[in-house]
Amino acid sequence: MRADVRDDKRLVALFTTRSRWLRQACRQMFGVPDYDRYRRHLMAHHPQAPVLSEREFHAMAIERRYGSGRSRCC
């Protein structure tokens, strides 16, 4: 493999890694749950647990953050 092709592949891999990190940091900063991170954690630490679908995961995150029913100011 030529050196310039190797360098290109290395740069693409670096860009991919950095962009993934930046996306995750932005999501955490704004409180958006990360489904891919949830799945990786679940598979690594709780392999027998059922995996929620992405829709269920986000519904659970919204429920956890805002609660159910109407919120009251007083």
C-alpha positions as semicolon CSV with decimal commas, in nm:
position;residue;x (nm);y (nm);z (nm)
1;M;0,000;0,000;0,000
2;R;0,133;0,342;-0,089
3;A;0,220;0,587;0,183
4;D;-0,025;0,853;0,063
5;V;-0,314;0,602;0,066
6;R;-0,219;0,496;0,419
7;D;-0,209;0,861;0,527
8;D;-0,552;0,921;0,371
9;K;-0,701;0,623;0,553
10;R;-0,545;0,738;0,877
11;L;-0,687;1,089;0,832
12;V;-1,033;0,953;0,754
13;A;-1,021;0,734;1,066
14;L;-0,906;1,029;1,276
15;F;-1,181;1,252;1,134
16;T;-1,443;0,983;1,199
17;T;-1,328;0,938;1,557
18;R;-1,318;1,310;1,628
19;S;-1,656;1,376;1,468
20;R;-1,811;1,094;1,673
21;W;-1,661;1,245;1,989
22;L;-1,786;1,593;1,898
23;R;-2,137;1,465;1,823
24;Q;-2,148;1,282;2,157
25;A;-2,021;1,589;2,345
26;C;-2,286;1,812;2,183
27;R;-2,560;1,565;2,263
28;Q;-2,453;1,547;2,627
29;M;-2,425;1,924;2,649
30;F;-2,781;1,972;2,528
31;G;-2,925;1,672;2,712
32;V;-2,999;1,458;2,405
33;P;-2,970;1,087;2,491
34;D;-2,725;0,878;2,288
35;Y;-2,885;0,551;2,174
36;D;-2,561;0,401;2,036
37;R;-2,384;0,460;2,366
38;Y;-2,679;0,304;2,552
39;R;-2,661;-0,008;2,332
40;R;-2,284;-0,044;2,375
41;H;-2,316;-0,011;2,752
42;L;-2,604;-0,257;2,766
43;M;-2,421;-0,519;2,560
44;A;-2,101;-0,480;2,762
45;H;-2,250;-0,473;3,113
46;H;-2,600;-0,624;3,090
47;P;-2,599;-0,876;2,802
48;Q;-2,913;-1,057;2,925
49;A;-3,122;-0,740;2,956
50;P;-3,372;-0,666;2,680
51;V;-3,266;-0,385;2,447
52;L;-3,515;-0,106;2,394
53;S;-3,587;0,008;2,042
54;E;-3,458;0,353;1,956
55;R;-3,812;0,493;1,978
56;E;-3,867;0,335;2,322
57;F;-3,528;0,459;2,440
58;H;-3,604;0,820;2,347
59;A;-3,955;0,799;2,495
60;M;-3,806;0,673;2,822
61;A;-3,546;0,951;2,821
62;I;-3,814;1,218;2,770
63;E;-4,028;1,064;3,044
64;R;-3,731;1,055;3,279
65;R;-3,635;1,414;3,205
66;Y;-3,977;1,581;3,204
67;G;-4,191;1,338;3,400
68;S;-4,544;1,235;3,321
69;G;-4,852;1,451;3,330
70;R;-4,872;1,824;3,357
71;S;-4,605;2,016;3,537
72;R;-4,710;2,291;3,770
73;C;-4,534;2,610;3,855
74;C;-4,685;2,644;4,205
